[in-house]
Amino acid sequence: MGAAPAVGLCVACRHQRVVRNTRGSVFSLCMRSREDPAYPRYPRLPVLTCKGFEEGRGEHAEQPTS
């Protein structure tokens, strides 16, 4: 699969997951949103500042969704 989209801080954050749907669209999912509603599930990109940012490659592609 292709590279992650340019998403600012998210591309280097351990909490980011790349989600692809069956039509080929790519989304950046913030895994922090699953435990803390203060974080948007799919943040508006590019993310330039984030209190929850933690360095690390979090890009684990999930299976395509419909």
C-alpha positions in Angstrom: 0.0 0.0 0.0 1.1 3.6 -0.5 2.7 6.1 1.9 0.7 8.0 4.5 -0.7 11.3 3.4 1.0 14.6 4.6 -0.8 15.0 7.9 1.6 17.2 9.9 2.4 15.9 13.4 0.2 12.8 12.9 2.6 11.2 10.5 5.3 11.0 13.3 2.9 10.2 16.2 2.7 6.8 17.8 -1.1 7.2 18.1 -1.8 7.6 14.4 -3.3 4.8 12.4 -3.8 5.0 8.6 -7.2 3.8 7.5 -8.0 3.0 3.9 -11.5 2.4 2.5 -12.5 0.2 -0.4 -12.7 3.2 -2.7 -9.0 4.1 -2.1 -9.5 7.0 0.3 -6.9 7.3 3.1 -7.7 8.7 6.5 -5.6 9.5 9.6 -7.2 8.0 12.7 -6.2 9.3 16.1 -6.1 6.3 18.5 -6.2 8.6 21.5 -9.8 9.4 20.6 -10.8 5.9 21.7 -9.9 6.7 25.4 -10.2 10.5 25.5 -13.1 12.3 23.8 -11.0 15.5 23.8 -9.1 14.1 20.7 -11.0 14.0 17.4 -11.2 10.6 15.8 -10.3 11.9 12.4 -8.5 15.3 13.0 -8.6 18.1 10.5 -5.4 18.0 8.6 -2.6 19.0 8.7 -2.3 18.9 12.5 0.3 21.5 13.5 0.0 21.3 17.3 -1.3 18.5 19.6 -1.0 18.1 23.4 -1.2 14.3 22.9 1.6 14.0 20.4 4.2 11.3 21.2 7.1 10.6 18.9 7.0 7.3 17.1 5.7 5.8 13.9 2.2 4.8 14.6 1.1 4.1 11.0 -0.4 0.7 11.1 -2.8 0.4 8.2 -6.2 -1.1 9.0 -8.2 -3.2 6.6 -10.3 -1.2 4.1 -13.7 -0.2 5.4 -16.8 0.4 3.3 
